[in-house]
Amino acid sequence: MHLKQSAIAAAVVTAAVPAGLLAFEAGSAIAAHAPDRAAVAAKASTVALRSTKLGKILVAGSDGHTLYLYDKDGKNKSTCTGSCAAVWPPLTVSGKPTAGSGVSASKLGDIARGHSHQVTYAGHPLYTFQSDSAAGQTTGEGSGGFYVVSASGSAIK
């Protein structure tokens, strides 16, 4: 009998709390423990070049994390959303992105993405990779259609 009363009490409390608040709390708990690569990338408004074992590739400004393009994206259109964007955080920026040494300013742009703007290069939306933990790592290369980007704006395969 006690178990049944506890279940009823839990149901009443759960019903009294808006579902959105429960989802927010669960998401906050997860987000608090996950690395926020998107926020790190958002601080990097400069796109630069870095020499790697794959050649000279685009990286996110001061943190130097590798930038990728997704071969399923259209020109100036991102198709990586939801769980894809959790693994491949878009490079977002407030204001206009700037070109570092060796990067063509005329190829840099941005597209609207929800309430932010995603940086593009030669029309390709740019992403970082969650598993690249240090500057210059290219562990996402070739994974699921994601490739590092050359200074010309093409995928390095």
Buried (B, 14 or more C-beta within 10 A) or exposed (E): EEEEEEEEEEEEEEEEEEEEEEEEEEEEEEEEEEEEBBEBBBEBBBBBBBEBEBEBBBBBBBBBBBBBBBEEBEEBEBEBEEEBBEBBBBBBBEEEBBBBEEBEEEBBBBBEBEEEBBBBBBBBBBBBBBEBEEBBBBEBBEEEBBBBBBBEBEBBE
